Amino acid sequence: MQVQRLGHVVFYVRSMARSVAFYRDLLGFQEVAQGWDGRATALTGGSTHHEMLLIEVGDAPGPPSGRRIGLYHIGIKIGDTLEELKTAKTELESASVPIEGASDHAVSKSLYVRDPDGNEVELYVDDPSVDWRADPERVMHVGPLRL
């Protein structure tokens, strides 16, 4: 067996309206379909039929804070330039979405935010000048990012 790519992520969400507003309206995913009487929404960034599925569960407990077993965050590529990341930062700030972190990972540059249910979302741009295949240890680099 050979992995080709991560296909999709599924989130249980408290409010479909709030989550769709975040992922579709703010981050720019496109809505593909709704189902289960509006309690499920499939979204795509254009790479496949859906990269994300949201399932509304109401007031079920959300993710615990801090380090824990389970999902840490998802990473969403938003471009290849620092200008694209700066534009995203401005859009997030305009939408009053707190930016919890900013990291230089050598191979990419990232901003970290939380979705409406507290799930951490990494928004990143790749740095095409860094050849991670020639120097794989660069993938593990984490440093501060100044935009």
KAPEBEL-V167708 format. One record per helix or strand of 2 or more residues. SS is the DSSP state (~ for helix, > for strand). FROM is the first residue (numbers start at 1). TO is the last residue. Records with the same first field share a line. If there is no record, write none. Layout:
SS->FROM-TO  FROM-TO
This chain:
>->9-13  30-35  40-44  52-56  73-79  101-104  108-114  120-126  143-144
~->16-26  82-94  136-140
